[in-house]
Amino acid sequence: MVLSNNRHGATSQPSVVHEGAADLDLAAVRSFVGIAEDRHFSDAAAKLGVSQQAISKRIAKLESFLGVRLFARSRTGADLTEDGRAFLPHARALVSTADQALETLRARRRALRIDVLDTRVASIDLVQTFYETVEGVEVEIVTSHGLRSARGALARGSVDAAFCRVDGVTEEELVSSPAYLEPVHVLVGRDHPLAGLRRVEMARLSGSTVWMPGNVAGSEWAEYHRFLGLAFDLRIDTSGPDFGWEHLVAEVGSRDLVTLVGEKCRLPWHPDTVQIPLIDPVPVYPWSLLHHSQNQHPALDLLIRNVADNHRPFDPRRQWLPDVDRAAFAADPGDRHRL
């Protein structure tokens, strides 16, 4: 059953077409319910915001479509016929279902749902910049498991956009835009030999063990650091368990450990840790904005344009990216890549 709805009405109403399966005009059904409750065509028309002539035409077409009379008119009003009384509970159910469906969609459109992976990482800054730049947009922050969960969430519509490193996504309906190349820093304790440096050349890390208990097997960030380790002779130690950011920082501050963090990462403060930029080249983590091509949220294009306006493309002279990420980030920042 196909339902069409025009709550505001008009003097000219769409006709009910008899072609194969029955198509009920929901505006006519809504008018029928209104008259049944008020017993007057004029009162129901006023509540629906249409003329009495328009509501009369709706009922005439509905009666013609159903092949029965729904009302018996008199000087005192409009009373339901036996067929009208039989149709009324079903008509109310149709109107109620349509209203619930519309309200559900309106509720989902009150805020743009953005998956940021973690509220401590760079993607939260991208969303904050968007929120502070574009007026009149409500945002709901969602955290997840990155690309592994974003695929399904975008397909289901439970989120409107996701920030993640895009790797090997093959769904044709997902679209990726380059968002941000985040410089990678090294985090060490104050007693570590690197702690007194203002910058650390990548060659200095060669042969080091980098402790990253949060590098979950199968995650896009674990793969990024695997590529980084291969390129610069680093051993990535993922032994854990991962007890969170506070534990990571405390362990680095109290032991002879080296870890890597993003420049924008909002680390818990610790008096015994030092965060130092990496250079020659600067390894950068590739954040992309991922969305579903069929998503019609009115604020989604605003987010995409805002991210594109602030993105700076990959500079191979001073930055490092895994080969698999270079093509997308060397492209025009306004490009969108269907995956």
C-alpha positions in Angstrom: 0.0 0.0 0.0 1.4 3.4 -1.1 0.5 6.4 1.0 0.9 10.0 0.0 0.5 12.8 2.5 -0.4 16.5 2.2 -1.2 17.7 5.6 -1.4 21.4 4.6 -3.8 20.8 1.8 -4.6 22.9 -1.3 -7.6 23.7 -3.4 -6.4 21.3 -6.0 -5.8 17.8 -4.7 -4.0 14.9 -6.4 -6.4 12.4 -7.8 -6.7 8.8 -6.7 -5.5 6.6 -9.5 -6.8 3.1 -10.0 -4.0 1.1 -11.5 -3.4 -2.4 -10.2 -2.7 -2.4 -6.5 -4.8 0.0 -4.4 -3.3 3.4 -3.6 -5.0 5.3 -0.8 -4.7 9.1 -0.8 -3.6 9.7 2.8 -4.8 13.3 2.7 -8.3 12.1 1.9 -8.1 9.5 4.7 -6.9 12.2 7.1 -9.8 14.4 6.0 -12.2 11.5 6.6 -10.9 11.0 10.2 -11.2 14.7 10.8 -14.8 14.9 9.7 -15.7 11.7 11.6 -14.4 13.4 14.8 -15.9 16.9 14.3 -19.1 15.8 12.4 -18.8 18.9 10.2 -16.9 19.4 7.0 -16.3 23.0 7.7 -14.7 22.4 11.2 -12.5 19.6 9.8 -11.4 21.7 6.9 -10.4 24.6 9.2 -8.3 22.3 11.4 -6.5 20.8 8.3 -6.0 24.3 6.8 -7.9 23.6 3.6 -11.1 25.0 2.1 -14.5 23.3 2.6 -14.7 22.7 -1.1 -11.3 21.0 -1.1 -12.2 18.6 1.8 -15.5 17.8 0.1 -13.6 16.8 -3.1 -11.3 14.6 -1.1 -14.1 12.7 0.5 -16.0 12.4 -2.8 -12.9 10.9 -4.4 -12.3 8.6 -1.5 -15.9 7.4 -1.6 -15.6 6.8 -5.3 -12.4 4.9 -4.8 -13.8 2.7 -2.0 -17.1 2.3 -3.8 -19.2 3.1 -0.7 -20.7 6.1 1.1 -18.9 7.1 4.2 -21.1 9.9 5.5 -24.8 10.7 5.6 -25.2 14.4 5.5 -27.9 16.3 7.3 -28.6 19.8 8.6 -27.1 18.8 12.0 -23.8 17.6 10.5 -22.2 14.5 8.9 -22.8 11.1 10.4 -20.9 8.0 9.6 -22.6 5.3 7.6 -22.2 1.7 8.5 -19.4 1.5 6.0 -17.9 4.6 7.4 -17.9 3.2 10.9 -16.2 0.0 9.7 -13.5 2.0 7.9 -12.8 4.5 10.7 -10.5 2.4 13.0 -8.4 1.4 10.0 -8.3 5.0 8.8 -7.1 6.2 12.2 -4.4 3.5 12.2 -3.2 4.6 8.8 -3.0 8.3 9.9 -1.3 7.3 13.2 1.3 5.1 11.4 2.0 7.9 8.9 2.4 10.5 11.7 4.8 8.2 13.6 6.9 7.5 10.5 7.2 11.3 9.8 8.0 12.1 13.4 10.7 9.4 13.5 12.4 10.9 10.5 12.0 14.4 11.8 13.6 13.4 15.1 16.5 11.8 13.3 17.0 15.0 11.3 17.3 17.2 14.4 21.0 16.5 14.7 23.7 15.5 12.3 25.1 12.3 13.8 28.9 12.2 13.3 31.1 9.2 14.3 34.5 10.6 15.6 36.0 7.3 16.7 37.1 8.8 20.1 36.5 12.2 21.6 40.3 12.6 22.4 41.5 12.4 18.8 41.8 14.9 15.9 38.3 14.2 14.4 36.7 15.9 17.4 38.5 19.1 16.4 37.2 18.8 12.8 33.6 18.5 14.1 34.1 21.4 16.6 35.4 23.7 13.8 32.4 22.8 11.6 30.0 23.4 14.5 31.5 26.8 15.4 31.7 27.9 11.7 28.3 26.8 10.4 25.3 28.4 12.1 22.1 26.6 12.8 23.4 23.0 12.7 22.9 20.6 15.6 25.5 17.9 16.0 25.4 14.6 17.9 28.8 13.0 18.6 29.1 9.2 18.3 32.2 7.1 19.2 32.8 3.7 17.8 35.3 1.2 16.5 36.4 3.1 13.4 36.0 1.9 9.9 35.0 -1.6 11.1 31.8 -0.3 12.6 31.3 2.8 10.4 30.5 0.7 7.3 27.4 -0.8 8.8 26.4 2.3 10.7 26.4 4.4 7.5 24.5 1.8 5.6 21.8 1.6 8.3 21.6 5.3 8.7 22.5 5.2 12.4 25.2 7.8 11.7 25.3 10.4 8.9 29.1 10.7 8.6 32.2 9.1 10.0 35.8 10.2 10.4 38.3 7.4 10.0 41.2 6.2 7.9 39.7 4.7 4.8 41.4 1.5 3.8 40.0 -1.2 1.4 36.4 0.0 1.5 34.7 -1.5 -1.5 31.0 -0.6 -0.9 29.9 1.3 -4.0 27.4 3.5 -2.0 30.1 4.9 0.4 31.8 8.1 -0.5 35.1 9.2 1.0 36.6 12.8 1.1 40.1 13.6 2.4 39.7 15.5 5.7 43.0 16.0 7.6 46.6 14.9 7.6 47.5 14.8 11.2 51.2 15.0 12.1 52.4 12.1 14.3 54.4 12.9 17.5 56.5 10.7 19.8 55.6 10.5 23.5 58.4 9.6 26.0 59.1 10.0 29.7 61.2 12.9 30.9 64.2 10.6 31.6 64.2 9.2 28.1 67.2 10.2 25.9 64.9 11.8 23.3 63.1 14.0 25.9 65.4 17.0 25.6 64.9 17.3 21.8 62.6 19.9 20.2 62.1 17.6 17.2 63.0 14.0 16.5 64.1 12.9 13.0 62.6 9.6 11.9 66.1 8.1 11.5 66.6 8.5 15.3 63.8 6.1 15.9 65.1 3.4 13.6 65.4 0.1 15.5 63.1 1.3 18.4 60.2 -0.5 19.9 57.0 1.5 19.9 54.5 0.5 22.5 50.9 0.8 21.3 48.5 -1.4 23.2 45.5 0.3 21.6 46.4 -1.0 18.1 43.5 -3.4 17.8 44.1 -6.2 15.3 42.2 -5.5 12.1 41.8 -1.8 12.7 42.8 0.8 10.2 45.1 2.6 12.6 46.9 -0.7 13.4 47.6 -1.2 9.7 48.8 2.4 9.4 51.4 1.8 12.1 52.4 -1.5 10.6 53.2 0.4 7.4 55.1 3.0 9.4 57.1 0.4 11.2 58.1 -1.3 7.9 59.1 2.1 6.4 61.3 3.3 9.3 62.5 0.0 11.0 60.2 0.3 14.0 58.9 -2.7 16.0 55.3 -2.1 17.0 54.5 -3.7 20.3 50.8 -4.1 20.8 51.0 -6.1 24.1 48.4 -5.0 26.5 45.7 -5.0 27.6 44.7 -1.5 26.7 43.5 0.2 29.9 42.9 3.6 28.2 44.7 6.9 27.7 45.4 7.6 31.4 47.1 4.3 31.8 49.1 4.7 28.6 50.4 8.1 29.6 51.2 7.0 33.1 53.2 4.0 31.9 55.2 6.0 29.5 55.9 8.6 32.2 57.2 6.0 34.6 59.0 3.5 32.3 61.5 3.6 29.5 58.8 3.4 26.8 58.2 5.1 23.5 54.7 5.5 22.0 53.2 7.5 19.1 50.3 9.9 19.3 48.6 12.3 16.9 49.5 16.0 17.2 45.8 16.9 18.0 45.3 14.0 20.5 43.9 15.4 23.8 46.2 13.4 26.1 45.6 13.4 29.8 48.2 15.7 31.4 51.1 14.0 33.1 54.1 15.7 34.7 56.6 13.1 33.6 55.9 12.8 29.8 57.1 14.8 26.8 55.4 15.0 23.4 57.8 15.8 20.5 57.1 16.3 16.8 58.6 13.9 14.3 60.3 15.2 11.2 62.4 14.3 8.1 59.8 13.2 7.0 56.7 14.1 9.0 54.6 11.0 9.3 50.9 12.1 8.9 47.8 10.1 9.8 45.2 10.3 7.0 41.7 11.1 8.3 38.9 10.8 5.8 35.2 11.8 5.9 33.0 8.9 5.0 29.3 9.1 4.2 26.6 7.2 2.3 25.7 8.5 -1.1 22.0 8.2 -0.4 22.1 10.1 2.8 19.9 13.2 2.4 20.6 15.0 5.8 20.4 18.7 4.9 23.6 19.5 7.0 25.7 16.7 5.4 26.8 18.8 2.4 27.7 21.6 4.7 30.0 19.3 6.7 31.6 18.0 3.5 32.2 21.5 2.2 33.6 22.7 5.5 36.0 19.8 5.7 37.1 20.3 2.1 37.7 24.0 2.6 40.0 23.3 5.6 41.9 20.3 4.1 45.5 20.7 2.9 46.7 18.0 0.4 49.7 15.7 1.0 53.1 17.2 0.5 55.5 14.4 -0.5 58.6 16.6 -0.1 58.2 16.8 3.7 55.5 14.4 4.7 55.1 10.6 4.8 52.0 8.5 4.0 51.6 4.8 3.3 51.5 4.2 -0.5 47.9 3.1 -0.3 46.8 6.4 1.1 48.7 8.8 -1.2 46.4 8.9 -4.2 43.4 10.1 -2.2 45.3 12.8 -0.3 47.3 14.1 -3.2 44.1 14.8 -5.1 42.1 18.0 -5.2 40.7 18.6 -1.7 37.2 19.0 -3.2 37.3 15.6 -4.7 35.0 12.9 -3.4 35.9 9.3 -4.0 33.2 6.7 -4.4 34.4 3.5 -2.9 
